[in-house]
Amino acid sequence: MSRNIHTGINPHRRPRNKDNSKERVAHAAKVVAFLNKAKADENK
């Protein structure tokens, strides 16, 4: 059985979110900025 060294005690816990959180936050900020810009363009 191959073990995932990132999971610690719980083998079902997925560490992916921890690795991705910074990229996800940056991407979310980009999306929000884009949506805000689009809304500002609509309101002109």
N, C-alpha and C positions, 0 to 999 in steps of 0.2 A: 504494500500500500504506500503510495507516494504521499508525503505530507507537505502541506503548504506551511512554510516557516512563518508566514505573516499572520496566521490566524490565531496563534496563541492557544488558549484552552479550547475554545469552541470551534470545531472544524467546519461548522456551517456559516460562521461569520465571514462575510466577504470584505476584504480590505480595500476593495477597488475605490470606494468613495473617498477614503482617506487620501489615496494617491491623487485622485482627480479633483479634490475639492478646490484647490487653487485655480486650476484651469476652468472649472465650472463657474466659479465666482467671477473670474475675468470675463468669461463668455457671457454670463448673465448681465454683467455691467454693460458690455458692448451692446447686447440686445436692447436693454432698457434705454441706453443712450440713443440707439437707432430709432426706437419707437417714439421717444420723446421728440426727436428731430422731425419725424414724419408728422406727428400731431401738430407741431409748431407750423410746419408747412401747410397743413390743412387749414389752420386758423388764420392764415394770412388774408 
